[in-house]
Amino acid sequence: MIKSAVITDKGRIRENNEDAFFVDKDRGIFIVADGMGGHNAGEVASKLAVEFIGTYLSQQTKVEKEIRKAILEAVLLAHEEIKKKANEDPFLKGMGTTVVLGYLKGKDLFICNVGDSRAYLIRDKEIVRLTEDHSMAANFLKSGLIQ
């Protein structure tokens, strides 16, 4: 049985919450996005990302072997939509977001992440990290430049 829950927190530094989420338990789609702090309109970017990706994947009727392609298409098209909106409005210029999503199809869970939003598996009182961060700090750690 799959259980899901959502809680967001603006954190200690930001004045507004830049988190957004999309859950469609019936279709097995779970998405979390976190606007990029320090950039304009992170909350707009994260909301656009989860709504676009969630809607796109909800409308797909792909067979399981095409799910990876559908997920990649959804994320890339959401990226293009965010860039388009940012170019149309000077107040949105430079906005961006991280994304992590899980797409459950039968017994398979497909995961995609961009940035430093992470996916974890919690089972039998054990927590296992499933994704790697895409960030400068993660690259420095991986290469041994920092500890």
N, C-alpha and C positions, 0 to 999 in steps of 0.2 A: 504494500500500500504506500502510495506517495503522499506525503504531507508537505504543505508549503505554508510559509508565513512571510510577511513583509513588515519591516520596520525601517524607518529612515531617521537620520539624525543629521542636522546641519554641521555638527562638529563644533570645535572650540574657536575656530578662527573666523569662519564666514558668518555674515549676517543673515543670509538666506540659504534655504535648502536647495541644492542643485540635483538631488536624487529624483529619479523617476523609475517606474516599474510597469510591467505589463504581465498579467497572468491569464492564461486561458487553459484551465485544468482539463477541460474536455478534449482539447487538441494537444495537450502536453507541451505548451509553450510557456516558458518562464524567462523574463528578460529584466535585467537591472542596468540602469545607466547612471553615471555620475558626471555631471558637468565638470569641465576642467577649471578648477579654481585659479584665479589670477587672470582669467580671460573673460571677455565680455559674454554675457548671456548664457552661461553654462546651463542654467535651468531650462532655457529655451531649447538648447541643443539636445539635452538629455530627454526632454519630453518629445521632441520631434523624432529622435532615434527610436524610442520604445514604441511610439504609436505607429511609425512607418514600418519598422521591422515586424512588429506584432501583427499588423493588418496584412502585410505582404505574406507572411508565413501562414496566417489563418486562412488565406484564400488559396493556398497551394493544395493540389491534389497529387503531388508527386509520389511515386513509389519510393520505397526506402532507399534504393540505390541512388536516387537523385536528390536526397535530402541535403547532402553536403553542398551540392551546387545551389540549391534554393537558399540555404542559409548564407552562403557567400554572396549571392545576388542581392539578398535582402540587406545585408550590411553595407555592401558597396553602393547600392542605390540610396540607402539612407544617408551615407556619407555625401553623396552628390547632392541630395536634397538639402542637407545642412549647409553645404558650401553655397548653394544657390540662394538660400534665404539670407545667409550672411552677406552675400554680395549685393542683395537688393536693399538692405537696410544698414546704414552706417552704425547704428547702435548694436547690431548683431555681429559686426565685423570681428573676426578672430575667434568666434565661439567654437567650442568643441566639447566632446564628451567621450567617456569610456563606455564600453558595453560588455556585458557578459550575458550569454543566453544558453539555456538548455532546451532542447527539443526532444521530447520523449516519444518514440515511435515503437510501439510494441514493447519488447524487452531491451531495446537499444536507446541510449541517451547520447545525443549529439550535442557537443559543447563548442561554443565559439567565444573568444574574448578578444577585445581590443583595448589596449591601455592597461591600467592597473586595477581594474575590477576583476574579482576572482570568483571561481566556482569551487565549492567544497562538497564532498560527500560526507554526510553524517549518518553513520549506521553502527548499531551496537555500541553506543557510547564512544565511538571513535570518530575523529574528524580528520579527513584526508584532503589535502589541497590537490585540485585536479588541473589547474591552469598555471601558466607562467606569466608574470607581469611583462608588459611591453613598455618599458620606461628606461630613461637614462640610468637611474639608480640600479635597476635590475641588471642592465648591461654591465655597469661597473662592478657589481657584485659577482656576476658570472665570470667576468674576465680577471677578477682578483685585484682590481684597482682599489676597492674599498672592502672592508670586512663588516 
